Amino acid sequence: MTQLPRSFFITLLLALLVIIVPLASAAGEEGKCAGEGQFTCPNCGGISVSDCMDCDGYLFTDYNYGLCYNRKLFNTNAEDGNSDNHYPFLWTDIVGTIVWFLTAGIATACGVGGGGIYVPMGILLLRFPPKPASGLSQASIFGASLGGILVNIRKLHPD
């Protein structure tokens, strides 16, 4: 089996940076705080909370509209005003998933768990809050380790 040259991996990492940096700057522009710091939580008749992490089931924050919403991956049927289907992020999800799998492959091939990579990618690419991004990171690390076991289980010890 032939090995890929080191320049290939460097080029791939630079390409990932070219994709991630513009998305990170765009995410930073959207994250401007609301004036009062109060967000409407759809639970219990639309109570106001200062942090959407306190709103059960509606962990995502829309700073422009002061609203907590439930974001779902690959959601295509969003309706205006419905907090369950707030803002479709379909293209963000597609690009983020492709970059996520490429990064997972590189991290696994390099022998790195990837936790320090997955959480920032979940926050910047998929626009998740830190808590769901860390959960997705742990699931990805588990999947990568399970894949590594399945690939290497048939290999014998060198002795």
TORLOKE-607110 format. One record per residue: x, y, z of N, C-alpha, C in turn; residue number from 0. Coordinates in nm, 3 decimals. Layout:
% TORLOKE-607110
((X, Y, Z), (X, Y, Z), (X, Y, Z), NUM)
...
//
This chain:
% TORLOKE-607110
((0.085, -0.118, 0.000), (0.000, 0.000, 0.000), (0.089, 0.124, 0.000), 0)
((0.058, 0.219, -0.084), (0.139, 0.340, -0.094), (0.092, 0.443, 0.008), 1)
((0.189, 0.518, 0.057), (0.157, 0.624, 0.152), (0.140, 0.755, 0.077), 2)
((0.049, 0.834, 0.128), (0.029, 0.967, 0.070), (0.140, 1.059, 0.117), 3)
((0.185, 1.148, 0.031), (0.291, 1.240, 0.073), (0.242, 1.337, 0.180), 4)
((0.335, 1.383, 0.258), (0.304, 1.475, 0.366), (0.243, 1.605, 0.314), 5)
((0.283, 1.645, 0.195), (0.230, 1.769, 0.137), (0.079, 1.758, 0.111), 6)
((0.030, 1.636, 0.086), (-0.113, 1.616, 0.066), (-0.190, 1.652, 0.194), 7)
((-0.141, 1.604, 0.308), (-0.208, 1.633, 0.435), (-0.200, 1.780, 0.471), 8)
((-0.088, 1.842, 0.443), (-0.074, 1.986, 0.470), (-0.171, 2.065, 0.382), 9)
((-0.182, 2.026, 0.255), (-0.276, 2.092, 0.165), (-0.419, 2.074, 0.212), 10)
((-0.452, 1.953, 0.258), (-0.586, 1.926, 0.307), (-0.619, 2.008, 0.432), 11)
((-0.523, 2.019, 0.523), (-0.545, 2.101, 0.643), (-0.562, 2.248, 0.608), 12)
((-0.482, 2.298, 0.513), (-0.498, 2.437, 0.471), (-0.633, 2.460, 0.405), 13)
((-0.679, 2.363, 0.328), (-0.812, 2.376, 0.266), (-0.921, 2.380, 0.371), 14)
((-0.907, 2.298, 0.476), (-1.004, 2.302, 0.586), (-1.003, 2.438, 0.655), 15)
((-0.884, 2.494, 0.675), (-0.876, 2.626, 0.738), (-0.942, 2.733, 0.651), 16)
((-0.926, 2.721, 0.520), (-0.988, 2.818, 0.430), (-1.140, 2.810, 0.441), 17)
((-1.193, 2.692, 0.468), (-1.337, 2.675, 0.484), (-1.383, 2.722, 0.621), 18)
((-1.308, 2.687, 0.726), (-1.352, 2.714, 0.863), (-1.341, 2.861, 0.901), 19)
((-1.234, 2.930, 0.861), (-1.214, 3.069, 0.903), (-1.327, 3.161, 0.857), 20)
((-1.371, 3.157, 0.730), (-1.484, 3.244, 0.692), (-1.613, 3.209, 0.767), 21)
((-1.636, 3.081, 0.793), (-1.755, 3.043, 0.867), (-1.748, 3.092, 1.011), 22)
((-1.629, 3.089, 1.069), (-1.612, 3.137, 1.206), (-1.637, 3.286, 1.215), 23)
((-1.588, 3.361, 1.118), (-1.611, 3.507, 1.123), (-1.758, 3.539, 1.099), 24)
((-1.825, 3.462, 1.015), (-1.969, 3.484, 0.993), (-2.048, 3.450, 1.118), 25)
((-2.007, 3.345, 1.189), (-2.078, 3.308, 1.311), (-2.057, 3.415, 1.418), 26)
((-1.939, 3.478, 1.421), (-1.913, 3.583, 1.518), (-1.999, 3.706, 1.496), 27)
((-2.032, 3.735, 1.371), (-2.115, 3.851, 1.341), (-2.259, 3.830, 1.387), 28)
((-2.307, 3.705, 1.380), (-2.444, 3.678, 1.420), (-2.461, 3.674, 1.571), 29)
((-2.354, 3.654, 1.645), (-2.364, 3.630, 1.788), (-2.369, 3.757, 1.871), 30)
((-2.415, 3.867, 1.818), (-2.423, 3.990, 1.895), (-2.538, 3.979, 1.994), 31)
((-2.512, 4.026, 2.113), (-2.609, 4.010, 2.222), (-2.730, 4.101, 2.203), 32)
((-2.842, 4.052, 2.251), (-2.964, 4.133, 2.251), (-2.950, 4.241, 2.357), 33)
((-3.022, 4.347, 2.341), (-3.009, 4.461, 2.431), (-3.041, 4.429, 2.575), 34)
((-3.149, 4.361, 2.601), (-3.191, 4.335, 2.738), (-3.135, 4.206, 2.794), 35)
((-3.090, 4.114, 2.710), (-3.041, 3.986, 2.759), (-3.152, 3.891, 2.799), 36)
((-3.275, 3.918, 2.757), (-3.388, 3.832, 2.786), (-3.435, 3.765, 2.658), 37)
((-3.462, 3.636, 2.667), (-3.506, 3.560, 2.552), (-3.639, 3.493, 2.584), 38)
((-3.725, 3.484, 2.484), (-3.855, 3.423, 2.503), (-3.841, 3.273, 2.489), 39)
((-3.885, 3.203, 2.592), (-3.883, 3.057, 2.592), (-4.024, 3.008, 2.563), 40)
((-4.044, 2.924, 2.461), (-4.179, 2.879, 2.425), (-4.246, 2.792, 2.531), 41)
((-4.171, 2.741, 2.626), (-4.231, 2.660, 2.734), (-4.310, 2.749, 2.829), 42)
((-4.410, 2.697, 2.888), (-4.489, 2.765, 2.992), (-4.544, 2.900, 2.945), 43)
((-4.591, 2.906, 2.825), (-4.654, 3.028, 2.778), (-4.559, 3.139, 2.739), 44)
((-4.436, 3.109, 2.705), (-4.342, 3.211, 2.658), (-4.276, 3.289, 2.768), 45)
((-4.227, 3.221, 2.872), (-4.158, 3.291, 2.981), (-4.027, 3.350, 2.929), 46)
((-3.974, 3.449, 2.999), (-3.848, 3.511, 2.961), (-3.735, 3.451, 3.044), 47)
((-3.626, 3.417, 2.977), (-3.508, 3.363, 3.044), (-3.388, 3.444, 3.001), 48)
((-3.284, 3.446, 3.084), (-3.162, 3.519, 3.048), (-3.067, 3.431, 2.968), 49)
((-3.082, 3.299, 2.978), (-2.998, 3.204, 2.905), (-3.086, 3.091, 2.855), 50)
((-3.078, 3.059, 2.728), (-3.165, 2.955, 2.671), (-3.130, 2.816, 2.722), 51)
((-3.018, 2.800, 2.791), (-2.987, 2.671, 2.853), (-3.085, 2.642, 2.967), 52)
((-3.154, 2.745, 3.017), (-3.255, 2.728, 3.121), (-3.392, 2.692, 3.063), 53)
((-3.405, 2.698, 2.934), (-3.532, 2.671, 2.865), (-3.533, 2.526, 2.822), 54)
((-3.610, 2.444, 2.888), (-3.609, 2.299, 2.865), (-3.651, 2.265, 2.722), 55)
((-3.559, 2.202, 2.645), (-3.589, 2.159, 2.510), (-3.564, 2.264, 2.404), 56)
((-3.540, 2.388, 2.441), (-3.516, 2.497, 2.345), (-3.383, 2.562, 2.379), 57)
((-3.272, 2.494, 2.348), (-3.140, 2.535, 2.394), (-3.071, 2.635, 2.303), 58)
((-3.122, 2.658, 2.184), (-3.055, 2.744, 2.088), (-3.110, 2.886, 2.095), 59)
((-3.021, 2.983, 2.076), (-3.056, 3.124, 2.095), (-3.052, 3.199, 1.964), 60)
((-3.158, 3.272, 1.935), (-3.160, 3.365, 1.823), (-3.150, 3.505, 1.883), 61)
((-3.031, 3.566, 1.870), (-3.007, 3.696, 1.930), (-3.085, 3.807, 1.859), 62)
((-3.108, 3.791, 1.730), (-3.178, 3.896, 1.655), (-3.323, 3.910, 1.701), 63)
((-3.390, 3.798, 1.727), (-3.531, 3.801, 1.764), (-3.554, 3.776, 1.913), 64)
((-3.448, 3.752, 1.990), (-3.463, 3.727, 2.133), (-3.547, 3.604, 2.161), 65)
((-3.518, 3.493, 2.093), (-3.601, 3.374, 2.099), (-3.515, 3.251, 2.123), 66)
((-3.564, 3.161, 2.207), (-3.503, 3.030, 2.223), (-3.575, 2.935, 2.128), 67)
((-3.499, 2.847, 2.061), (-3.562, 2.755, 1.967), (-3.494, 2.619, 1.970), 68)
((-3.559, 2.521, 1.916), (-3.509, 2.385, 1.910), (-3.455, 2.360, 1.771), 69)
((-3.323, 2.354, 1.759), (-3.260, 2.335, 1.629), (-3.241, 2.186, 1.602), 70)
((-3.277, 2.142, 1.483), (-3.263, 2.003, 1.444), (-3.175, 1.998, 1.319), 71)
((-3.087, 1.899, 1.314), (-3.002, 1.883, 1.197), (-3.085, 1.845, 1.076), 72)
((-3.048, 1.900, 0.962), (-3.112, 1.872, 0.833), (-3.262, 1.899, 0.834), 73)
((-3.304, 2.001, 0.906), (-3.445, 2.038, 0.912), (-3.478, 2.123, 0.789), 74)
((-3.573, 2.078, 0.709), (-3.606, 2.151, 0.586), (-3.744, 2.215, 0.589), 75)
((-3.825, 2.186, 0.688), (-3.962, 2.238, 0.688), (-3.981, 2.344, 0.797), 76)
((-3.904, 2.451, 0.788), (-3.916, 2.558, 0.887), (-4.030, 2.651, 0.850), 77)
((-4.100, 2.696, 0.951), (-4.210, 2.790, 0.932), (-4.182, 2.914, 1.016), 78)
((-4.217, 3.030, 0.965), (-4.195, 3.152, 1.040), (-4.282, 3.153, 1.165), 79)
((-4.221, 3.188, 1.278), (-4.296, 3.200, 1.402), (-4.313, 3.070, 1.478), 80)
((-4.281, 2.957, 1.418), (-4.293, 2.830, 1.488), (-4.158, 2.798, 1.551), 81)
((-4.151, 2.799, 1.683), (-4.024, 2.782, 1.752), (-3.969, 2.641, 1.740), 82)
((-4.051, 2.544, 1.706), (-4.000, 2.409, 1.686), (-3.921, 2.397, 1.557), 83)
((-3.955, 2.472, 1.458), (-3.889, 2.465, 1.328), (-3.826, 2.599, 1.291), 84)
((-3.750, 2.656, 1.382), (-3.695, 2.790, 1.364), (-3.570, 2.786, 1.276), 85)
((-3.573, 2.854, 1.165), (-3.460, 2.875, 1.075), (-3.396, 2.746, 1.024), 86)
((-3.415, 2.716, 0.899), (-3.348, 2.598, 0.844), (-3.200, 2.627, 0.820), 87)
((-3.116, 2.539, 0.864), (-2.972, 2.551, 0.844), (-2.925, 2.440, 0.750), 88)
((-3.001, 2.410, 0.647), (-2.973, 2.293, 0.564), (-2.834, 2.298, 0.502), 89)
((-2.797, 2.408, 0.438), (-2.666, 2.413, 0.374), (-2.554, 2.417, 0.476), 90)
((-2.575, 2.483, 0.587), (-2.476, 2.481, 0.694), (-2.457, 2.339, 0.745), 91)
((-2.567, 2.265, 0.759), (-2.559, 2.127, 0.807), (-2.487, 2.037, 0.707), 92)
((-2.514, 2.055, 0.578), (-2.450, 1.971, 0.476), (-2.299, 1.996, 0.472), 93)
((-2.259, 2.122, 0.464), (-2.117, 2.155, 0.460), (-2.049, 2.116, 0.591), 94)
((-2.113, 2.144, 0.703), (-2.057, 2.108, 0.833), (-2.038, 1.958, 0.849), 95)
((-2.132, 1.879, 0.799), (-2.122, 1.734, 0.810), (-2.008, 1.681, 0.723), 96)
((-1.993, 1.735, 0.604), (-1.883, 1.691, 0.517), (-1.748, 1.725, 0.580), 97)
((-1.734, 1.847, 0.628), (-1.608, 1.887, 0.693), (-1.586, 1.805, 0.820), 98)
((-1.695, 1.776, 0.894), (-1.685, 1.697, 1.017), (-1.628, 1.559, 0.987), 99)
((-1.682, 1.491, 0.883), (-1.635, 1.356, 0.850), (-1.491, 1.358, 0.797), 100)
((-1.456, 1.459, 0.718), (-1.318, 1.470, 0.672), (-1.222, 1.489, 0.790), 101)
((-1.259, 1.576, 0.882), (-1.176, 1.601, 0.999), (-1.169, 1.477, 1.087), 102)
((-1.280, 1.406, 1.101), (-1.279, 1.283, 1.181), (-1.186, 1.179, 1.121), 103)
((-1.186, 1.168, 0.988), (-1.095, 1.075, 0.923), (-0.950, 1.112, 0.944), 104)
((-0.919, 1.241, 0.933), (-0.781, 1.286, 0.954), (-0.740, 1.266, 1.099), 105)
((-0.827, 1.300, 1.193), (-0.795, 1.284, 1.335), (-0.773, 1.138, 1.370), 106)
((-0.857, 1.050, 1.317), (-0.843, 0.907, 1.345), (-0.716, 0.852, 1.281), 107)
((-0.687, 0.894, 1.157), (-0.566, 0.847, 1.089), (-0.440, 0.894, 1.160), 108)
((-0.446, 1.011, 1.222), (-0.330, 1.064, 1.294), (-0.319, 1.010, 1.435), 109)
((-0.420, 0.939, 1.481), (-0.417, 0.882, 1.616), (-0.461, 0.978, 1.724), 110)
((-0.524, 1.087, 1.687), (-0.572, 1.185, 1.784), (-0.720, 1.159, 1.807), 111)
((-0.767, 1.174, 1.929), (-0.909, 1.152, 1.958), (-0.998, 1.252, 1.886), 112)
((-0.960, 1.378, 1.884), (-1.034, 1.478, 1.810), (-1.127, 1.563, 1.893), 113)
((-1.135, 1.541, 2.024), (-1.227, 1.617, 2.108), (-1.201, 1.766, 2.106), 114)
((-1.075, 1.804, 2.102), (-1.038, 1.945, 2.096), (-1.067, 2.007, 1.961), 115)
((-1.093, 1.923, 1.862), (-1.125, 1.971, 1.728), (-1.276, 1.973, 1.707), 116)
((-1.345, 1.869, 1.756), (-1.488, 1.854, 1.730), (-1.574, 1.962, 1.796), 117)
((-1.543, 1.997, 1.919), (-1.627, 2.095, 1.990), (-1.623, 2.232, 1.922), 118)
((-1.505, 2.287, 1.889), (-1.506, 2.414, 1.816), (-1.572, 2.404, 1.679), 119)
((-1.556, 2.288, 1.612), (-1.622, 2.272, 1.482), (-1.774, 2.269, 1.499), 120)
((-1.823, 2.206, 1.606), (-1.966, 2.203, 1.630), (-2.021, 2.342, 1.658), 121)
((-1.942, 2.423, 1.728), (-1.986, 2.558, 1.760), (-1.978, 2.648, 1.637), 122)
((-1.869, 2.641, 1.562), (-1.849, 2.732, 1.449), (-1.918, 2.686, 1.322), 123)
((-1.909, 2.558, 1.289), (-1.966, 2.511, 1.163), (-2.115, 2.481, 1.174), 124)
((-2.154, 2.408, 1.276), (-2.294, 2.368, 1.290), (-2.374, 2.466, 1.374), 125)
((-2.306, 2.564, 1.433), (-2.369, 2.670, 1.512), (-2.449, 2.613, 1.631), 126)
((-2.387, 2.517, 1.699), (-2.446, 2.460, 1.821), (-2.392, 2.535, 1.942), 127)
((-2.469, 2.541, 2.051), (-2.413, 2.589, 2.177), (-2.309, 2.489, 2.228), 128)
((-2.227, 2.526, 2.325), (-2.121, 2.436, 2.371), (-2.171, 2.301, 2.425), 129)
((-2.281, 2.299, 2.495), (-2.327, 2.174, 2.556), (-2.365, 2.069, 2.450), 130)
((-2.450, 2.099, 2.352), (-2.477, 1.999, 2.248), (-2.355, 1.969, 2.160), 131)
((-2.268, 2.067, 2.140), (-2.147, 2.043, 2.061), (-2.055, 1.943, 2.130), 132)
((-2.046, 1.950, 2.263), (-1.961, 1.854, 2.334), (-2.023, 1.715, 2.333), 133)
((-2.154, 1.706, 2.339), (-2.219, 1.575, 2.328), (-2.198, 1.513, 2.191), 134)
((-2.208, 1.592, 2.085), (-2.183, 1.543, 1.951), (-2.037, 1.504, 1.935), 135)
((-1.948, 1.577, 2.001), (-1.805, 1.544, 1.998), (-1.781, 1.408, 2.062), 136)
((-1.843, 1.383, 2.177), (-1.824, 1.254, 2.244), (-1.879, 1.139, 2.160), 137)
((-1.991, 1.160, 2.096), (-2.047, 1.057, 2.008), (-1.955, 1.031, 1.889), 138)
((-1.894, 1.136, 1.836), (-1.803, 1.119, 1.723), (-1.676, 1.045, 1.764), 139)
((-1.625, 1.076, 1.882), (-1.506, 1.006, 1.932), (-1.538, 0.858, 1.953), 140)
((-1.655, 0.829, 2.008), (-1.696, 0.689, 2.026), (-1.707, 0.618, 1.891), 141)
((-1.769, 0.682, 1.794), (-1.781, 0.622, 1.661), (-1.647, 0.599, 1.596), 142)
((-1.554, 0.694, 1.610), (-1.421, 0.680, 1.552), (-1.344, 0.567, 1.619), 143)
((-1.356, 0.556, 1.751), (-1.285, 0.448, 1.821), (-1.346, 0.312, 1.787), 144)
((-1.477, 0.306, 1.773), (-1.542, 0.182, 1.732), (-1.500, 0.143, 1.590), 145)
((-1.491, 0.240, 1.501), (-1.442, 0.213, 1.366), (-1.298, 0.165, 1.366), 146)
((-1.214, 0.224, 1.451), (-1.075, 0.181, 1.462), (-1.064, 0.038, 1.512), 147)
((-1.149, 0.003, 1.607), (-1.150, -0.136, 1.657), (-1.190, -0.232, 1.545), 148)
((-1.295, -0.198, 1.471), (-1.342, -0.286, 1.364), (-1.237, -0.302, 1.254), 149)
((-1.162, -0.198, 1.225), (-1.058, -0.206, 1.122), (-0.940, -0.290, 1.171), 150)
((-0.904, -0.276, 1.296), (-0.783, -0.340, 1.347), (-0.805, -0.473, 1.417), 151)
((-0.927, -0.519, 1.430), (-0.955, -0.640, 1.509), (-0.895, -0.766, 1.444), 152)
((-0.881, -0.767, 1.315), (-0.831, -0.886, 1.246), (-0.679, -0.888, 1.237), 153)
((-0.614, -0.779, 1.271), (-0.468, -0.774, 1.264), (-0.409, -0.851, 1.383), 154)
((-0.304, -0.921, 1.358), (-0.239, -1.001, 1.461), (-0.129, -0.921, 1.527), 155)
((-0.093, -0.963, 1.645), (0.019, -0.902, 1.717), (0.147, -0.934, 1.641), 156)
((0.242, -0.842, 1.633), (0.362, -0.866, 1.553), (0.450, -0.979, 1.606), 157)
((0.439, -1.019, 1.729), (0.524, -1.127, 1.783), (0.476, -1.264, 1.745), 158)
//
